[in-house]
Amino acid sequence: MRHVILPACASFVLLFGACSNGKATESECAQFAAHFEKLMSGGAGAAEADKTTQLAKDMAKDLQAKCLSEGTSAEVRCALAAESMEALQRCGDPK
């Protein structure tokens, strides 16, 4: 169940581009990808830790690329402030 929800959560983060505060920088997107990876891996139990960590790394690469092409600084700031995957998903909710 976790693996189905997480891609959906991740995709929400960068889907709202209406409120732009300037294009996200490469540094911001790298920070976002690392933060996403940390949040996603943090809740895994011991049995799922390796699979979840690898999935998070794979998804983080794609998110960083999407961030660079479509993300804004405001979206990245919201994502970096998120302390859970649920909070991260709210960054993509329409305002």
Helices and strands as residue ranges (DSSP letters): H 2-13, H 26-42, H 49-70, H 73-81, H 85-90
